Amino acid sequence: MFPFLKNPTEANHLCELTRRLPCRRTASSRRRSGAPVDRRCPPSAEAVSAEQNTSFFFAGKELEAEREMEGSMEWKERIDKWKTKQEKRGKLNRDNIDRMRRLAEARQPLWRKLPVPSSQINPYRIVIVLRLVVLCFFLRFRIMTPANDAIPLWLVSVICELWFALSWILDQLPKWSPVTRETYLDRLALRYDREGEPSRLSPIDFFVSTVDPLKEPPIITANTVLSILAVDYPVDRNSCYVSDDGASMLCFDTLSETAEFARRWVPFCKKFAIEPRAPEFYFSQKIDYLKDKVQPTFVKERRAMKREYEEFKVRINGLVAKAEKKPEEGWVMQDGTPWPGNNTRDHPGMIQVYLGSQGALDVEGHELPRLVYVSREKRPGHNHHKKAGAMNALVRVSAVLTNAPFILNLDCDHYVNNSKAVREAMCFLMDPQLGKKLCYVQFPQRFDGIDLHDRYANRNVVFFDINMKGLDGIQGPVYVGTGCVFNRQALYGYDPPRPEKRPKMTCDCWGSYRKQQRGYELEEIEEGIEGYDELERSSLMSQKSFQKRFGQSPVFIASTLVEDGGLPQGAAADPAGLIKEAIHVISCGYEEKTEWGKEIGWIYGSVTEDILTGFKMHCRGWKSVYCTPTRPAFKGSAPINLSDRLHQVLRWALGSVEIFMSRHCPLWYAYGGRLKWLERFAYTNTIVYPFTSIPLIAYCTIPAVCLLTGKFIIPTLNNLASIWFIALFMSIIATGVLELRWSGVSIEDWWRNEQFWVIGGVSAHLFAVFQGFLKVLGGVDTNFTVTSKAGADEADAFGDLYLFKWTTLLIPPTTLIIINMVGIVAGVSDAVNNGYGSWGPLFGKLFFSFWVIVHLYPFLKGLMGRQNRTPTIVVLWSVLLASIFSLVWVRIDPFIAKPKGPILKPCGVQC
């Protein structure tokens, strides 16, 4: 109707003004005719549009008509009043527009999913399918064309190749639809944390776990705690719980000093918005710390704070030096009483609240987050379930004292590197649609103090930047033990909410149907399968059922019903009673005859309790997301020493073997649940990968055997067979290149991962398989070894890289290197003696031997250490094993034809 208008709002204003104009124009005709005239004609509110050009155009015509009517000083007064009202109204409209714009922005999604561009993911999928086809034809060729002169070698190699193909399929399928997620912190602030209004962000409880302060330096734990206390989050909604499972007085005194230093450190961090907020790592940064700083007092206060931190470190070092010489009568606290944890295996539960709403304020008079020291009770004869039991104790203590709806757990050496990390997680957990379905938000692990070339693949970039993004496109990433924000309701074993479906009704029987449904729900809940609705739980579950599930604590049971967090009504009025109840819930007998560790909290039964805990949640139908902010959320320290790295991998692999041989194995567990098939494949891959060590060590031995015996696992190739070999190698290369393209992982990181896959497979994974069978079948338990963390003030940043520690894990890789080198020398010598015709078959054998040595090269380099000298004991054991292998092979060489019938001896000339 009006083509020159831009939007419907202008059209509405235009219609309103044109409707009023005829009435104004007839007023002059009425004046000429002597009819009464209504002089109340200032512009109405409907006539004033936000579009000034349109309003001014029609208002000008109205003013001309009025000027013709009046023609006096009254006109000027009226026009001034009209202008004043117009200005006020315009200002009001601008404010309203800004407010409406902010409200509209706050209603936008807090995050969005960024799938991999089709130009990158589609070629990747095509190559995967082609590689699968080529692999099938290749395996068919290998099975149908045996090496008749080396049947045992051929059979072993084919079995190994079949297992490798199955492992590749299990690893590849979950990476079919990788995604990346992007968060909007400004929208989160507009919706839940507006300036000048009380914050409505959900409270969160931080969990920090430590065991041995001598292996886990107290200064590292103190930095982690300080970074938590200084996080960019409302102080009244942030609490930090430190679990000291070693009952160490050193850890207790360290937290006391940390709480005092936090009174100055926290306001300094928030005043100048520094990153990271762990003082050791902030002051050690080799960057321009004046960048983006505009306050003149920053340099002065930074120097003063650095000096205070150095004094703080001296006090902590003094505590460490004192702790190394334990007195015979045991430790004594400052008030003269004996330290309750002098016997680390037999002591009562201990809780100490350092900071909080009733604790000390910072130097500027502001409140600080709550800091709580927890050491659970331990008694002989009780199974305390190591780290999983300590984490469950923290769940109960925090529920009694603060009961935040979300929990973030960190290892003692993982500090908060991004002060807005909690807000990143809240963009998912507080989302109205997705938040109720999430059991946790997992962040990637990033590390400090690793050598530039990452010799032992400590960064694990391929797993965190490829596999985890692939899992995020299915049902969610696995839980990796640290840097994870949990939904407390999911830890309690509840099911996620299900969308209600209207039943098919053919008659008016809705009332009877609801009674039937309530009876069915009651039956489910009594069996331990709870619904998600708070009112349903509180009304249908009896107190006896609650106690059977959660234990004998009325305060804790009441807190489980508060879905949005916070203490039950009346509980906060008695702080002393809450501390007494918190001591009760960490007693060593509290979990007896309950579902803790079975269906609730961290699940028992494996040293890798993280994989098992996340698996149980996904089986109930929960989802998880993978959050990768631009600035890494958390950073930790990794063991860069070869021996410590292998022991760490051994512990992970042993946990996977334990899960494989338990009732929670993904191959047969929870088929009636809501676990997606691709997610099941991913969990299956996480628990069967240690068994790849057996075919891997066999495949690494075959090249040396072929060189020593002159046999080969592959017969003479024809043209068709050569095509399948070339196609297989090309598909492997293409898959790797396209995977690096969409993930952004560098080729060096990918190659280090491939090398350590072989190193760990022939050493740590192999030992894990045997230890797992001994533990499950023979009852021989293996001790959990805490990985030593390097101190933050090491003189040599990579001194631990060259440190040698003897371990039996070093023997198998060394043996493989020796026998392959011996095989290469024997093969080349044989080819030289036999002439030109024997060089052709030799190249294939040499290729496989060099493949083994190149993959084991980082191990060989680490084994020699800084002096490039291999320890004598390792050489002796490896040479001994290689010699035994050679002698046994000569004695039972399967390739030498065995004579049949009577043995005839030559009789010579006199026959």
C-alpha angles and dihedrals in degrees: 000000000000107000095182093064119096102208143009091260091066091047091053091051090048093051091049093050095045089051090057098043099075089053090054093047095052088057092076091049089050089052091054091048092047095245118146115272127213104225095189095104111133114136112282125229091252091054094055108085130190087235101082097194094057095042093046092051095058095033087058091058090049092050092052090053091049091048089055089051101046111025092174142098089273087073093061093051092050093048091051091052090047092051091050092051090046092054093047091047092048092052091048090050092052091052090049091049092051091047093048090048091053091048091049090050091050090054091058119101116280092222142011136207117242110198119199110271113265090236088065105032100043096058087046092054092045091053090048091055092045091048090052090052093047090047091055092051091045093052090046089054092048093050096044096047110053123184099246094196093051107032096154093051091045093050093049092048093050092050090050092049092050090053092047090052091051091048091051091052092050090049096043105046097065089055093062096105111026118181139185124211128217124201132206111215093177091060090048089054093048091051103039110008111041119170114258093019131091111270116254096192114132117258118250134200119213118212120202118182128199134165114175118026091195092060093034103047113230092226089062092050090047091053091051091051093047091051089052094049091050096047117133097256135103108284093222089058099048126080130171123208120190117199113207103190091176095058089227121175086207090064091045093053091043091057090048090056091043092054090052093048091047090066088072101027099054098055090045091055095047095043095055099025094231125182130242102025097206103101097214093056095037095055092043094058114120095214138101100280091189093065112122091000114130105166112101092215094058097091093048094048092044092055091049092048092049090052091050091049091053089052088049090053091051090054091049091048088051090054090050092050090050092049093056090069107054112192118237093242091051133245122319124205125229093266091056098254119127116260107257092219099058087116103051092195097048117038140115125256116277131200128177124179110206104171137013144100091326096031133087121313124223123261090270093053097254126135119260129213118266116269118194130183114210130184113171123221118269128194132173114262096033125108105230095184095224116240095356091056091048091051092050089052089054090050091057096042093050091047090056097044105034110349098203112186091231132051128199116195124198135176114243091254096050110090128187105265095175114047090203094054093109091053089051090057093045090059085072103030095048094044107121093224106032101028097075091054097050123099094182147346113229123205123200119255116245125182142210128209098036120139117257096253094042093225096192099035093249093157090061089205095165092059097044098040101035113021096038093049088051091052090049088065092058119038098321144284123297120257109259100192103258141042093040130133112211133201103232092215090059090052089054090063097251122147121244117256115275124214110254115244121204111235122237106260125195097168141022096278102121094124094054090045092055091050089051091049094050090051090050092049091050090053091050094049093049088055090055100259101120128193122231103241114103096215091049092053096046094047101041105037116076123221090251092056090049092052092048090053105036105020138249102313119109092191093053093045090051090050092055089063093056098089097181094048133250132108121292117263112286096010096099092057092073111051093169090053091050092053090050091050091047090055088051096053093053095053113123094241097049095094096051113122092004134106096251109133091011104065103346130067123339108359120238128220103074139058086230094063090160095069091045094048094051091045092056091051093050090049089059090055101261120144129217133198135211116230117197110175119190091249108051110254097216136012131195144174122264128201104256093179113104095230095046091046092053091048090051091052089046091056092050093047093046090054091052091051090050091053091047091057095044134081089260094068108136090224092073109004126105100359088152091053132084101265113137118235097241089048089052090052089052093051090045089055091051093057103037099046094091089063089063086076092077097057090036095057089045091050091049090052097048095073091057091047091050092051093047095048102033091235126121135204094226123061123220109307123236124202095269093049091049090054091055092049092050092044091051094051092045092050091050091052093045092050091052094047094049091045091054089048098059096035100046092226114148121242090240092058090047092051093048088052091052092049095049090046086066094040094050092040096058094042122021097025092049092052090046092058093053094042090049092053091046091051098045100035102027101030093235105147123207122219120244110241118207111224111238115242120214118239118254094237100054113155091218109046092204099028092119089058091075097039113117122212119180116239134155088237088080096063104074097051091045091050091051091051092050097048092046091051090048089049092052091051092047093047095049091046091051092050091050092051096045098048137232097324094067096056095077098062089041096067095066092051093047091050092059093045092051088048089059095045094047091052091049094045096100088052091051091048092050092045092058092051126194094323093050089236124127114224112259096232092057092049092049094050093045095048090048092053092045091050093049089049092051094047094047090048092052090048096050101026103167093201096066111091111241115227118244126209127011119345109244118207122205110251099203128215096332094057 
